[in-house]
Amino acid sequence: MKKYHVQISSHACPESSVHPSTSLRHSSGQGSGRTEGRRSQDEQHRRVSRFTVFMLIAHCSLLLFITACGKKLSPVAPESVVPEPVKELKVMSRDSKLLIRFVKPSKNVDGSKITDLAGFRIMRRGIDDKGCKGCPEKFPVVYDIDISYPKGVIIEGDRISYQDKDLTPGTGYEYKVVPYNKDGYEGPEAPRVTFTWSVPLAGPKNLAAKAGDKAADLTWASPEGFLDGSPVKDLAGYNIYRREDGGRFPLDPINSAPVKETSFSDLGLTNGRAYLYTVRALIQVNGSVIEGASSDEIKVTPEETVIEINSTDSPPRHEDTKKE
């Protein structure tokens, strides 16, 4: 049997000079310290991880709750949330003037309630002799209505009226009105309207009134001519206006259709209340009714009619004519 000799070098085992027990104790102490440190770090990491997971779960739960209870909407461009067109756009003549009248919208084009309506732009262009409607001509703004400071307009609830000026007699005009919001975005226009302007008539003459029981009977004479002095022609009737004492005349007459005669009876009044009346003559040009200037005003107070019966005769006496 062969024998082998093994030589152990001190370089191979640098701790050979240290007592085995001392070396074991030293190594064991360092390992224990490192283990405790790792345990502490691991515990801290686990706590942070638990907290992070808890916050993520809570955040996700909140998002799920919100998305489950709410309705997710697609992004909407600002220009798409604009006012809908104005309503009941009309052009009419009142008291020798021309009015553009309309009802302001209450909703946006998407059906939502208007909260940022800023105003209206009234545009006008002339129509040539050939009646060219919708031609590609310039359509300038004649008036910009700022609803926060509506200067130069008449407001009656949701109805707005603007008096147009600088009109040429014998000229046809086309009008359009567009609303806009506070961001400056315009809504769609309402159907356009046209009107042919002419010189209005002067006011009727000799207006008189007679009070009745809950009624007033008016009479007057035809106007002598137009405001430019030309003689009367093509008279189309009259409009009658009434106001109470201390009030003002409304924009619409009390008659539903033009009165053809030079007399009118106003019924259904209140006895003892004072009323004031004025009359305006009408002409018609190319389908447009032009109202002339107002007559003088007249006041009348309806009164109850009392019928008195006066009798001076004594009632007949009945005597007993029996004979005894």
C-alpha positions in Angstrom: 0.0 0.0 0.0 1.3 3.4 -1.0 1.5 6.2 1.6 0.9 9.8 0.7 2.3 12.8 2.5 0.1 15.9 2.5 1.7 19.3 3.3 -0.6 22.2 4.3 0.8 25.6 3.7 0.0 28.5 5.9 -0.8 30.6 2.8 -3.6 28.3 2.0 -5.2 28.8 5.4 -4.3 32.3 6.6 -6.4 31.8 9.8 -4.4 28.7 10.8 -2.5 30.8 13.3 -5.7 31.9 15.0 -7.2 29.6 17.6 -10.0 27.6 16.2 -12.4 28.6 18.9 -11.6 32.3 18.6 -12.1 32.1 14.8 -15.4 30.4 15.2 -16.7 32.8 17.7 -15.7 35.8 15.5 -17.3 34.4 12.4 -20.4 33.5 14.3 -20.8 37.1 15.7 -20.4 38.7 12.3 -23.0 36.4 10.7 -25.5 37.0 13.5 -25.2 40.8 13.0 -25.6 40.6 9.3 -28.6 38.3 9.6 -30.3 40.7 12.0 -29.7 43.6 9.7 -31.0 41.7 6.7 -34.1 40.7 8.7 -34.7 44.4 9.7 -34.3 45.5 6.1 -36.6 42.7 4.8 -39.2 43.6 7.4 -39.1 47.3 6.4 -39.3 46.4 2.7 -42.3 44.2 3.4 -44.0 47.0 5.3 -43.4 49.4 2.5 -44.6 46.8 0.0 -47.8 46.2 2.0 -48.5 49.9 2.2 -47.9 50.4 -1.5 -50.1 47.5 -2.4 -52.8 48.9 -0.1 -52.7 52.3 -1.7 -52.8 50.9 -5.2 -55.8 48.8 -4.3 -57.6 51.8 -2.7 -56.8 54.0 -5.7 -58.0 51.4 -8.2 -61.2 50.8 -6.2 -61.9 54.6 -6.2 -61.4 54.7 -9.9 -63.7 51.8 -10.5 -66.3 53.4 -8.2 -66.2 56.7 -10.1 -66.2 55.1 -13.6 -69.1 52.8 -12.5 -71.3 55.7 -11.2 -70.4 58.3 -13.8 -70.9 58.4 -17.6 -67.8 58.7 -19.6 -68.1 61.4 -22.2 -66.1 61.9 -25.3 -64.0 65.2 -25.6 -66.1 68.0 -27.0 -64.5 70.8 -29.1 -65.4 74.3 -27.8 -66.8 75.3 -31.2 -69.3 72.5 -31.2 -71.0 73.8 -28.0 -72.6 76.9 -29.6 -76.1 78.5 -29.2 -78.9 77.1 -31.4 -80.5 79.6 -33.9 -82.7 82.4 -32.8 -86.4 81.8 -33.0 -89.3 83.7 -34.7 -87.0 86.0 -36.7 -89.2 88.7 -38.3 -88.7 92.1 -39.9 -91.6 94.5 -39.4 -92.4 98.2 -39.7 -93.5 100.1 -36.6 -94.2 103.8 -36.3 -92.4 104.7 -39.6 -89.4 102.6 -38.5 -88.0 99.1 -39.4 -87.6 96.5 -36.6 -85.7 93.2 -36.6 -87.3 91.1 -34.0 -86.5 87.6 -32.7 -86.6 85.3 -29.6 -83.3 84.4 -28.1 -82.4 80.7 -27.9 -82.5 78.7 -24.6 -80.3 75.8 -25.6 -77.1 74.9 -27.4 -77.0 72.9 -30.6 -76.1 69.8 -28.6 -79.2 70.2 -26.4 -77.5 71.5 -23.3 -78.7 74.6 -21.5 -77.0 77.9 -22.5 -74.9 79.3 -19.8 -72.4 81.5 -21.8 -74.6 83.3 -24.3 -72.9 86.7 -25.1 -74.8 88.3 -27.9 -76.2 88.5 -31.4 -74.9 89.8 -34.7 -77.4 91.3 -37.1 -76.3 91.3 -40.7 -77.9 93.0 -43.7 -77.3 93.2 -47.4 -79.2 94.8 -50.2 -81.1 92.8 -52.8 -80.6 93.9 -56.5 -83.5 94.5 -58.9 -83.4 90.9 -60.0 -84.2 89.7 -56.5 -80.9 87.9 -56.2 -81.2 86.1 -52.8 -78.3 84.2 -51.4 -75.8 85.7 -53.9 -72.2 85.6 -52.8 -72.1 89.2 -51.8 -70.8 90.9 -48.7 -73.0 90.5 -45.7 -71.8 93.2 -43.2 -72.8 93.4 -39.6 -75.1 96.3 -39.0 -75.3 95.8 -35.3 -73.8 93.7 -32.6 -76.0 93.2 -29.5 -74.1 92.6 -26.3 -76.7 91.1 -23.9 -74.7 92.1 -20.9 -75.3 95.8 -22.0 -78.1 95.7 -24.6 -77.9 99.3 -25.7 -80.2 100.4 -28.6 -82.6 97.5 -28.4 -86.0 96.8 -27.0 -86.2 93.7 -24.7 -89.6 92.1 -23.8 -88.8 88.9 -21.9 -87.0 86.6 -24.3 -88.0 88.8 -27.3 -85.4 91.3 -28.7 -86.2 94.1 -31.2 -83.6 96.3 -33.0 -84.5 99.4 -35.0 -82.6 99.4 -38.3 -81.5 102.8 -39.8 -80.0 104.3 -42.9 -82.5 102.6 -45.2 -83.0 103.6 -48.9 -86.7 103.8 -50.1 -87.5 101.3 -52.8 -84.6 99.0 -51.8 -85.1 95.4 -50.7 -83.0 94.0 -47.9 -82.1 90.6 -46.6 -81.4 90.0 -43.0 -79.8 87.2 -41.0 -79.0 86.9 -37.2 -76.4 84.7 -35.6 -75.9 84.2 -31.8 -72.5 83.8 -30.3 -71.1 82.6 -26.9 -68.5 84.2 -24.6 -65.6 82.4 -26.4 -66.7 84.1 -29.6 -68.0 81.0 -31.4 -71.1 81.7 -33.6 -74.1 79.4 -33.7 -76.0 78.7 -36.9 -78.2 81.3 -38.4 -82.0 81.2 -38.6 -83.8 81.3 -41.9 -83.2 84.7 -43.5 -85.9 87.2 -44.0 -86.4 90.0 -46.5 -88.1 93.4 -46.5 -88.7 96.1 -49.1 -88.5 99.6 -47.6 -90.4 102.7 -48.7 -91.3 106.1 -47.5 -93.9 105.8 -44.7 -97.3 107.6 -44.6 -97.9 110.6 -42.3 -100.1 110.1 -39.3 -103.9 110.0 -39.5 -105.8 113.2 -38.6 -108.7 114.2 -36.3 -108.6 111.2 -34.0 -111.7 111.2 -31.7 -113.0 108.8 -29.0 -116.3 108.3 -27.3 -116.5 106.4 -24.0 -119.0 103.5 -23.6 -119.7 100.8 -21.0 -116.4 98.9 -21.0 -115.7 100.2 -24.5 -114.2 103.0 -26.5 -115.4 104.0 -30.0 -112.7 105.6 -32.1 -112.9 107.7 -35.4 -110.3 109.4 -37.5 -109.5 110.8 -40.9 -107.0 109.4 -43.5 -103.5 110.9 -43.6 -102.9 113.7 -46.0 -99.8 112.2 -47.6 -96.4 110.5 -47.1 -93.7 111.8 -44.9 -91.9 113.2 -48.0 -95.0 115.2 -48.9 -96.1 113.0 -51.8 -99.9 112.3 -52.0 -101.5 109.2 -50.5 -101.8 106.1 -52.7 -102.2 102.4 -52.1 -103.5 102.8 -48.6 -103.6 99.2 -47.0 -105.5 100.0 -43.7 -104.7 101.1 -40.2 -103.2 99.7 -36.9 -104.7 100.7 -33.6 -102.5 101.0 -30.5 -103.7 101.3 -26.9 -101.9 102.0 -23.6 -102.9 102.7 -20.0 -102.3 106.0 -18.4 -98.7 106.1 -17.3 -97.6 103.2 -19.6 -96.2 103.0 -23.1 -97.5 101.7 -26.4 -96.7 98.1 -27.1 -95.0 97.0 -30.3 -98.0 95.1 -31.5 -101.4 96.6 -32.3 -104.7 95.6 -30.6 -106.2 94.7 -34.0 -105.3 91.2 -35.4 -105.6 92.4 -39.0 -105.4 95.8 -40.7 -108.5 97.9 -40.1 -110.0 99.0 -43.5 -112.4 101.6 -42.2 -111.7 104.9 -40.4 -113.5 103.7 -37.2 -112.9 101.1 -34.5 -114.6 99.9 -31.4 -112.4 98.6 -28.6 -114.4 96.3 -26.2 -113.7 94.5 -23.0 -112.2 97.5 -21.1 -112.4 98.3 -17.4 -114.8 101.0 -16.4 -113.2 104.0 -14.6 -109.7 103.3 -16.0 -108.1 105.8 -18.4 -106.8 104.6 -21.8 -104.8 106.3 -24.5 -105.0 105.5 -28.2 -103.1 106.3 -31.4 -103.6 105.2 -35.0 -101.1 104.5 -37.8 -101.8 104.1 -41.6 -100.3 101.2 -43.7 -99.1 100.7 -47.2 -97.9 97.6 -48.9 -94.8 97.4 -51.2 -93.7 94.1 -52.7 -95.4 92.1 -50.0 -93.9 94.2 -47.2 -96.3 96.2 -45.0 -94.9 99.6 -44.0 -96.5 101.4 -41.0 -96.6 105.1 -41.0 -96.2 107.7 -38.3 -98.6 107.9 -35.3 -101.6 110.1 -35.1 -102.1 112.4 -32.1 -103.0 110.5 -28.9 -106.4 110.7 -27.3 -107.5 109.7 -23.8 -110.8 108.0 -23.0 -112.3 106.6 -19.7 -115.0 104.0 -20.1 -118.0 104.4 -17.7 -120.9 102.2 -16.8 -124.1 103.2 -18.5 -126.9 104.0 -16.0 -130.4 104.1 -17.3 -132.7 106.3 -15.2 -136.4 106.0 -15.3 -138.2 109.2 -14.2 -142.0 109.0 -13.6 -144.2 111.8 -12.2 -147.4 109.8 -12.4 -148.7 108.2 -9.2 -149.4 104.5 -9.3 -153.1 103.7 -9.9 -155.3 103.3 -6.9 -157.7 100.4 -6.6 -160.9 101.5 -4.8 -163.6 99.2 -3.4 -166.7 99.8 -5.6 -169.0 97.4 -3.8 -172.4 98.8 -3.2 -174.1 98.2 0.1 
